[in-house]
Amino acid sequence: MKITFLGAAGEVTGSQHLIETQSARVLLDCGLFQGTHAETDHRNRHFRCNPAGLDAVVLSHAHIDHCGNLPRLVHQGFDGPIWCTRATADIAEIMLRDSAHIQREDVRWAKKKARTGDPVPEPLYTDRDVRRACRQFETADYHTWAEIAPGVRLRFHHAGHVLGAAICELEFLDVDDEVRRVVFTGDLGRRDQPVLRDPDLVDCCDVLIMESTYADRVHPPASDVREALKCLMQRALDVGGRVLIPAFSLGRTQLLMYLLNELRNEQASVKIPVYLDSPLALRLTEVHQRHTEIMDAGVQQTLQSDDDVFNFPGLTCIRSQDESMALNRAEGPMVIIAAGGMCENGRIVHHLKNAVSDDRNAILIIGFQARHTLGRQLVRRVPHLRIHGRSVPLRAQVEVLNGLSAHADAVDMKWWLDSLTARGGASHFFAVHGESEAAESLAGLAADCSAESPVVPKNGESWEI
């Protein structure tokens, strides 16, 4: 068995891991790289595997850095099955259509600004490529084995990261009839979080590929986020400002809406208008409403007295571009939750441009911000931001809260690894999907779990097992 790490190795984005045996070639995830334009465009356009030679793709979940390059993989010749859970298939279709739309708009804007004769790259893929990729989805229920390729079978376990996310357990039958078990965590979620079930525990395996995003820190509890939300909303009321929350449309927005709904149900929240400015998040929330059966016991209990756990009085959903732009001219305190989790694109960028120079305003960062993104600059509180080609002074308050993080932290990861150790551990361990400090921290946490020394693979590196 040969494993090649084609993305999310020594970095957080672009998850892609290729497993090859004598009889099958399986790609784990096929995500978009995110970062500076020139680098990511080249990496997203050119695969370092042969798409037409793949037997199957296994998709852990529908975040764009895990599923976002599937249509280009199909465009370049992959015609096999893409295995995922039912909820992931529903979400990925929405995410990929949105990705194609964003690419079209980016190209249109670039062509408008380009000088005559300057080349402008075409989108990575088209709506037709998205439709073809979605037709290749094959779904399986949690905890049920499925044959996905010659000598390969797959079983999904709850990952607790976003709706539909799965820990992927694969069994590969070698030519000598020896079975090798590979566990790929995808993005492992946290315990005791709203909406989603806790991550499942798994048995011993030959190879464990595990994400490491927050392996070097401990998150505050979600209850701290609720209190912080109340404080920021009260401050906005007191000074007449606004609270901007850049939110990933998938997962983070729904968790935020769930917490705000809980506060309203308890009559404990500050009465301030809340605007959800993300048509994508609205569509994804509808998917959540169709899949409540895989959510946690808390959701089931709330649904007995509240027929919509993602809605509350005082919430206004913004759908059109004109409505979004009108918010920038509106007076009075408000909360705006807008698309663009890393502040690189989406409606949040326009709201930031109009709000960051006013010290009455606050920006609440509730998600991971990759290097070279506007969101990372906000976290660092740089004095001047570059937005739409202009330098804008940062005077607004910036609050960074990881209590809503969808990623397991060091404590969660140690709990999960200790359980695996008690069940026999892993022969080989690879720490992926994390910056160097986090990946090395996870390798340290996994020392007792792995028979061989844990490895932090480099991008493009291959290992023979």
C-alpha positions as CSV (number, residue, x, y, z in Angstrom):
1,M,0.0,0.0,0.0
2,K,1.2,3.4,-1.0
3,I,-0.1,6.7,0.5
4,T,0.7,10.0,-1.1
5,F,-0.2,13.3,0.6
6,L,-1.4,15.7,-2.1
7,G,-2.9,18.4,0.0
8,A,-3.5,19.5,3.6
9,A,0.0,18.2,4.5
10,G,1.9,20.9,6.4
11,E,-1.1,23.2,5.7
12,V,-4.8,23.4,6.5
13,T,-6.5,23.6,3.1
14,G,-6.8,21.5,0.0
15,S,-7.4,18.1,1.6
16,Q,-6.3,15.3,-0.8
17,H,-4.7,11.9,0.1
18,L,-4.1,9.2,-2.4
19,I,-4.1,5.5,-1.4
20,E,-2.9,3.0,-4.0
21,T,-2.8,-0.8,-3.8
22,Q,-2.2,-3.5,-6.4
23,S,-5.9,-3.5,-7.2
24,A,-7.3,0.0,-6.4
25,R,-6.6,3.7,-6.3
26,V,-8.7,5.7,-3.9
27,L,-8.6,9.4,-3.3
28,L,-9.6,10.7,0.2
29,D,-11.2,14.1,-0.3
30,C,-10.6,16.5,-3.2
31,G,-10.6,20.0,-1.7
32,L,-9.7,23.4,-3.0
33,F,-6.5,25.1,-1.9
34,Q,-7.1,28.5,-0.4
35,G,-4.6,31.3,-0.1
36,T,-2.7,33.7,-2.3
37,H,-4.2,33.7,-5.8
38,A,-1.3,32.8,-8.0
39,E,-0.2,29.8,-5.9
40,T,-3.7,28.4,-5.3
41,D,-4.8,28.8,-8.9
42,H,-1.9,26.7,-10.2
43,R,-2.4,24.0,-7.6
44,N,-6.1,23.8,-8.1
45,R,-5.8,23.5,-11.9
46,H,-3.2,20.8,-11.9
47,F,-3.7,17.4,-10.1
48,R,-0.7,15.4,-9.1
49,C,-2.6,12.2,-9.7
50,N,-4.3,10.9,-12.8
51,P,-8.0,11.6,-12.3
52,A,-9.0,9.1,-15.0
53,G,-7.1,6.3,-13.2
54,L,-8.9,6.6,-9.9
55,D,-11.4,3.9,-8.9
56,A,-13.2,6.0,-6.2
57,V,-13.2,9.1,-4.1
58,V,-14.2,9.1,-0.5
59,L,-15.5,12.4,0.8
60,S,-15.3,13.0,4.5
61,H,-17.5,16.1,4.5
62,A,-18.7,19.1,2.4
63,H,-16.5,22.0,3.4
64,I,-15.0,23.5,0.3
65,D,-11.4,22.7,1.3
66,H,-12.4,19.0,1.3
67,C,-14.9,18.8,-1.6
68,G,-14.3,22.0,-3.7
69,N,-12.3,20.6,-6.5
70,L,-14.4,17.5,-7.3
71,P,-15.9,19.1,-10.4
72,R,-12.5,19.7,-11.9
73,L,-11.5,16.2,-11.1
74,V,-14.5,15.0,-13.0
75,H,-13.7,17.5,-15.8
76,Q,-10.3,16.0,-16.1
77,G,-11.5,12.5,-16.5
78,F,-12.6,11.0,-13.2
79,D,-15.9,9.0,-13.8
80,G,-16.1,6.8,-10.8
81,P,-18.2,7.0,-7.6
82,I,-17.8,9.7,-5.0
83,W,-18.8,8.1,-1.7
84,C,-20.2,10.2,1.2
85,T,-23.1,10.4,3.6
86,R,-26.6,11.5,2.5
87,A,-26.3,14.8,4.3
88,T,-22.9,15.5,2.8
89,A,-24.2,14.8,-0.7
90,D,-27.0,17.3,-0.2
91,I,-24.7,19.9,1.2
92,A,-21.9,19.4,-1.3
93,E,-24.2,20.0,-4.2
94,I,-25.1,23.4,-2.8
95,M,-21.5,24.3,-1.9
96,L,-20.2,23.3,-5.4
97,R,-22.8,25.3,-7.2
98,D,-21.9,28.3,-5.1
99,S,-18.2,27.7,-5.8
100,A,-18.8,27.7,-9.5
101,H,-20.9,30.9,-9.2
102,I,-18.1,32.7,-7.3
103,Q,-15.5,31.6,-9.9
104,R,-17.6,33.0,-12.7
105,E,-18.0,36.3,-10.9
106,D,-14.3,36.5,-10.1
107,V,-13.4,35.9,-13.7
108,R,-16.0,38.5,-14.9
109,W,-14.5,41.0,-12.5
110,A,-10.9,40.2,-13.5
111,K,-11.8,40.6,-17.2
112,K,-13.4,44.0,-16.5
113,K,-10.3,45.2,-14.7
114,A,-7.7,43.6,-17.0
115,R,-5.8,45.7,-19.5
116,T,-6.4,44.8,-23.2
117,G,-4.5,41.7,-24.0
118,D,-3.8,40.6,-20.4
119,P,-4.8,36.9,-20.0
120,V,-7.4,36.1,-17.5
121,P,-7.7,32.4,-16.4
122,E,-11.1,30.8,-16.9
123,P,-13.0,29.3,-14.0
124,L,-11.7,26.0,-12.6
125,Y,-15.0,24.4,-13.6
126,T,-18.5,25.1,-14.9
127,D,-22.0,24.4,-13.7
128,R,-22.0,21.4,-16.1
129,D,-19.0,19.9,-14.3
130,V,-20.8,20.4,-10.9
131,R,-23.9,18.6,-12.2
132,R,-21.7,15.7,-13.5
133,A,-19.9,15.4,-10.2
134,C,-23.1,15.4,-8.2
135,R,-24.5,12.6,-10.4
136,Q,-21.5,10.5,-9.3
137,F,-22.3,10.8,-5.6
138,E,-22.9,7.4,-4.0
139,T,-24.3,7.6,-0.4
140,A,-24.0,5.2,2.5
141,D,-25.6,5.3,6.0
142,Y,-23.4,5.6,9.1
143,H,-22.0,2.4,10.5
144,T,-22.8,0.4,7.4
145,W,-20.2,-1.3,5.1
146,A,-20.2,-0.6,1.4
147,E,-18.1,-2.0,-1.4
148,I,-16.6,1.0,-3.2
149,A,-13.8,-0.4,-5.4
150,P,-12.1,-3.8,-6.2
151,G,-11.0,-5.2,-2.9
152,V,-12.0,-2.0,-1.0
153,R,-14.9,-1.5,1.4
154,L,-15.9,1.6,3.4
155,R,-17.8,2.4,6.6
156,F,-18.7,5.9,7.9
157,H,-18.7,7.0,11.6
158,H,-20.0,10.2,13.1
159,A,-17.2,12.8,13.1
160,G,-19.1,15.6,14.9
161,H,-17.6,18.3,12.7
162,V,-20.4,19.6,10.5
163,L,-23.7,18.0,9.4
164,G,-23.0,14.8,7.5
165,A,-19.3,14.7,8.4
166,A,-17.7,11.3,8.7
167,I,-14.7,9.4,10.0
168,C,-13.9,7.1,7.1
169,E,-12.9,3.5,7.9
170,L,-11.6,1.6,4.9
171,E,-10.5,-2.0,4.4
172,F,-8.1,-2.8,1.6
173,L,-7.6,-6.4,0.5
174,D,-4.1,-6.9,-0.8
175,V,-3.1,-9.5,-3.4
176,D,-1.9,-11.8,-0.7
177,D,-5.4,-11.6,0.9
178,E,-4.2,-9.5,3.8
179,V,-6.6,-6.9,4.9
180,R,-5.2,-3.5,5.8
181,R,-7.4,-1.1,7.8
182,V,-7.1,2.7,7.2
183,V,-8.9,5.3,9.3
184,F,-9.2,8.8,7.9
185,T,-10.8,11.2,10.4
186,G,-11.5,14.0,8.0
187,D,-12.0,16.9,10.3
188,L,-12.7,15.6,13.8
189,G,-15.3,17.5,15.8
190,R,-15.6,18.4,19.4
191,R,-17.5,16.8,22.3
192,D,-20.5,18.2,24.0
193,Q,-21.3,20.8,21.3
194,P,-24.7,21.9,20.2
195,V,-26.6,20.3,17.2
196,L,-24.1,17.5,16.3
197,R,-23.4,14.2,17.9
198,D,-20.0,13.5,19.6
199,P,-17.4,11.9,17.4
200,D,-17.6,8.1,17.3
201,L,-14.8,6.0,18.6
202,V,-13.1,3.4,16.3
203,D,-11.1,0.2,16.7
204,C,-7.5,-0.4,16.0
205,C,-6.1,0.1,12.5
206,D,-3.0,-0.3,10.4
207,V,-3.0,3.4,9.3
208,L,-4.5,6.5,10.9
209,I,-4.6,9.8,9.0
210,M,-5.8,12.4,11.4
211,E,-6.4,16.2,11.2
212,S,-4.5,18.5,13.5
213,T,-5.9,22.0,13.0
214,Y,-6.2,22.8,16.8
215,A,-4.0,20.1,18.3
216,D,-1.9,22.8,20.0
217,R,-4.6,24.6,21.9
218,V,-7.7,24.2,24.1
219,H,-11.0,25.8,23.2
220,P,-13.2,27.6,25.6
221,P,-16.6,26.1,26.2
222,A,-19.5,27.1,24.0
223,S,-21.2,28.7,27.0
224,D,-18.4,31.4,27.0
225,V,-19.5,32.2,23.4
226,R,-23.1,32.8,24.5
227,E,-21.9,35.2,27.2
228,A,-19.6,37.0,24.7
229,L,-22.5,37.4,22.3
230,K,-24.6,39.0,24.9
231,C,-21.8,41.4,25.9
232,L,-21.1,42.4,22.3
233,M,-24.8,42.9,21.5
234,Q,-25.2,45.0,24.7
235,R,-22.2,47.1,23.8
236,A,-23.6,47.7,20.3
237,L,-26.9,48.9,21.8
238,D,-25.0,51.2,24.3
239,V,-22.8,52.9,21.7
240,G,-25.0,52.6,18.6
241,G,-22.6,50.4,16.7
242,R,-22.9,47.1,14.9
243,V,-21.4,43.6,15.4
244,L,-20.1,42.0,12.2
245,I,-19.7,38.2,12.3
246,P,-17.9,36.6,9.4
247,A,-19.3,33.1,9.3
248,F,-18.8,30.0,7.3
249,S,-22.1,29.3,5.7
250,L,-21.9,25.6,6.6
251,G,-21.8,24.6,10.2
252,R,-20.7,27.8,12.0
253,T,-23.7,29.8,10.9
254,Q,-26.1,27.1,12.0
255,L,-24.4,26.8,15.4
256,L,-24.5,30.5,15.9
257,M,-28.2,30.7,15.0
258,Y,-28.9,27.8,17.3
259,L,-27.3,29.6,20.2
260,L,-29.1,32.8,19.5
261,N,-32.4,30.9,19.4
262,E,-31.6,29.3,22.7
263,L,-30.9,32.8,24.2
264,R,-34.2,34.1,22.9
265,N,-36.1,31.0,24.2
266,E,-34.6,31.7,27.6
267,Q,-35.5,35.4,27.3
268,A,-31.9,36.1,28.2
269,S,-30.6,37.8,25.1
270,V,-30.3,41.5,24.3
271,K,-33.1,42.7,22.0
272,I,-31.2,43.8,18.9
273,P,-31.9,43.3,15.2
274,V,-30.0,40.4,13.7
275,Y,-29.5,40.1,10.0
276,L,-28.4,36.9,8.3
277,D,-26.8,38.1,5.0
278,S,-26.1,34.8,3.3
279,P,-28.4,33.1,0.8
280,L,-26.0,30.2,0.8
281,A,-26.4,29.8,4.6
282,L,-30.2,29.9,4.2
283,R,-30.1,27.0,1.7
284,L,-27.8,25.0,3.9
285,T,-30.0,25.6,6.9
286,E,-32.9,24.0,4.9
287,V,-30.7,20.9,4.5
288,H,-30.1,20.9,8.3
289,Q,-33.9,20.9,8.7
290,R,-34.2,17.8,6.5
291,H,-31.6,15.8,8.5
292,T,-32.5,16.4,12.1
293,E,-32.5,12.6,12.6
294,I,-28.7,12.6,12.8
295,M,-28.5,15.5,15.2
296,D,-27.9,15.2,18.9
297,A,-30.3,14.7,21.8
298,G,-30.5,18.4,22.6
299,V,-31.9,19.2,19.2
300,Q,-34.5,16.4,19.6
301,Q,-35.6,17.7,22.9
302,T,-35.8,21.3,21.7
303,L,-37.9,20.3,18.7
304,Q,-40.6,19.0,21.0
305,S,-41.4,22.6,22.0
306,D,-39.8,24.7,19.2
307,D,-40.4,23.7,15.6
308,D,-37.4,25.6,14.2
309,V,-34.1,25.6,16.2
310,F,-32.4,27.9,13.8
311,N,-34.9,30.8,13.9
312,F,-36.0,33.4,16.4
313,P,-37.9,36.7,16.7
314,G,-35.9,39.7,15.5
315,L,-34.1,37.7,12.8
316,T,-34.2,39.0,9.2
317,C,-32.9,37.0,6.3
318,I,-31.2,39.0,3.6
319,R,-31.5,37.5,0.1
320,S,-30.8,40.1,-2.6
321,Q,-27.6,42.1,-3.2
322,D,-29.6,45.3,-3.0
323,E,-30.9,44.4,0.5
324,S,-27.3,43.6,1.6
325,M,-26.0,46.9,0.3
326,A,-28.8,48.7,2.1
327,L,-27.5,47.4,5.4
328,N,-24.4,49.6,5.0
329,R,-26.6,52.7,4.9
330,A,-28.9,51.6,7.8
331,E,-28.7,53.5,11.1
332,G,-28.8,52.1,14.6
333,P,-27.3,49.1,16.4
334,M,-27.5,45.7,14.7
335,V,-25.8,42.3,14.3
336,I,-24.8,41.2,10.8
337,I,-23.9,37.6,10.2
338,A,-22.5,37.4,6.7
339,A,-21.0,34.9,4.4
340,G,-17.2,34.7,4.0
341,G,-15.7,32.8,6.9
342,M,-12.1,33.9,6.2
343,C,-13.2,37.3,4.9
344,E,-11.6,36.6,1.5
345,N,-14.9,36.8,-0.5
346,G,-18.6,37.0,0.0
347,R,-20.8,39.8,1.4
348,I,-18.8,40.1,4.6
349,V,-16.0,41.9,2.7
350,H,-18.3,44.8,1.8
351,H,-19.6,45.1,5.3
352,L,-16.0,45.1,6.7
353,K,-15.0,47.8,4.2
354,N,-17.7,50.1,5.6
355,A,-17.3,49.2,9.3
356,V,-13.7,48.5,10.3
357,S,-12.7,52.2,10.6
358,D,-15.5,53.0,13.1
359,D,-14.5,52.3,16.8
360,R,-18.2,51.9,17.7
361,N,-18.3,48.6,15.7
362,A,-17.1,45.2,16.7
363,I,-15.9,42.2,14.6
364,L,-16.4,38.8,16.1
365,I,-14.2,36.1,14.6
366,I,-15.6,32.6,15.4
367,G,-13.6,30.4,13.0
368,F,-10.1,29.4,11.9
369,Q,-8.4,32.0,9.7
370,A,-5.8,30.6,7.3
371,R,-2.5,32.4,6.5
372,H,-2.6,35.2,3.9
373,T,-6.3,35.8,4.4
374,L,-8.1,39.1,5.4
375,G,-9.5,37.2,8.4
376,R,-6.0,36.4,9.6
377,Q,-5.1,40.1,9.4
378,L,-8.1,40.9,11.6
379,V,-7.0,38.3,14.1
380,R,-3.5,39.9,14.2
381,R,-5.2,43.3,14.5
382,V,-3.0,44.9,11.8
383,P,-3.4,48.7,11.8
384,H,-4.4,48.9,8.2
385,L,-6.3,46.4,6.1
386,R,-6.2,46.0,2.3
387,I,-9.8,45.7,1.1
388,H,-10.8,45.9,-2.5
389,G,-7.5,47.5,-3.4
390,R,-7.8,50.2,-0.7
391,S,-6.0,50.7,2.6
392,V,-8.6,51.0,5.4
393,P,-7.6,51.7,9.0
394,L,-8.7,49.1,11.6
395,R,-10.4,50.9,14.5
396,A,-13.2,48.6,15.2
397,Q,-13.0,46.2,18.2
398,V,-11.9,42.7,17.2
399,E,-12.9,39.7,19.4
400,V,-11.7,36.2,18.6
401,L,-13.7,33.4,20.1
402,N,-13.0,29.7,19.5
403,G,-15.8,28.4,21.6
404,L,-17.8,27.6,18.4
405,S,-14.9,25.9,16.7
406,A,-16.0,22.8,14.8
407,H,-12.6,21.3,15.2
408,A,-11.5,19.1,18.1
409,D,-8.9,20.7,20.3
410,A,-6.0,19.1,22.1
411,V,-8.2,17.7,24.9
412,D,-10.7,16.2,22.5
413,M,-8.0,14.7,20.4
414,K,-6.3,13.1,23.4
415,W,-9.6,11.7,24.5
416,W,-10.2,10.2,21.1
417,L,-6.6,8.8,20.8
418,D,-6.6,7.4,24.3
419,S,-9.7,5.4,23.4
420,L,-8.1,4.1,20.2
421,T,-5.0,3.2,22.2
422,A,-7.1,1.1,24.6
423,R,-8.6,-0.6,21.5
424,G,-5.2,-1.6,20.0
425,G,-4.0,1.7,18.6
426,A,-2.6,2.3,15.1
427,S,0.5,0.8,13.4
428,H,1.2,4.0,11.4
429,F,0.1,7.5,12.2
430,F,0.1,10.6,10.0
431,A,-0.8,14.1,11.2
432,V,-2.3,16.2,8.4
433,H,-4.5,19.3,7.9
434,G,-2.7,21.6,10.3
435,E,0.1,24.2,10.4
436,S,3.4,22.9,11.5
437,E,3.1,23.7,15.2
438,A,-0.3,22.0,15.4
439,A,0.7,18.9,13.4
440,E,3.8,18.4,15.6
441,S,1.6,18.8,18.7
442,L,-0.7,16.1,17.4
443,A,2.3,13.8,16.7
444,G,3.3,14.2,20.3
445,L,-0.3,13.3,21.5
446,A,-0.3,10.2,19.3
447,A,3.1,8.8,20.5
448,D,1.5,6.2,22.7
449,C,-1.2,5.3,20.1
450,S,1.1,4.5,17.2
451,A,3.4,1.5,17.0
452,E,5.7,3.4,14.6
453,S,6.8,7.0,15.3
454,P,4.1,9.4,14.3
455,V,4.8,11.2,11.0
456,V,4.0,14.8,9.9
457,P,4.1,14.3,6.1
458,K,5.2,17.0,3.7
459,N,3.2,18.0,0.7
460,G,3.6,15.5,-2.1
461,E,5.4,13.0,0.1
462,S,4.7,9.3,-0.4
463,W,4.9,6.4,2.1
464,E,4.9,2.7,1.6
465,I,3.0,0.7,4.2
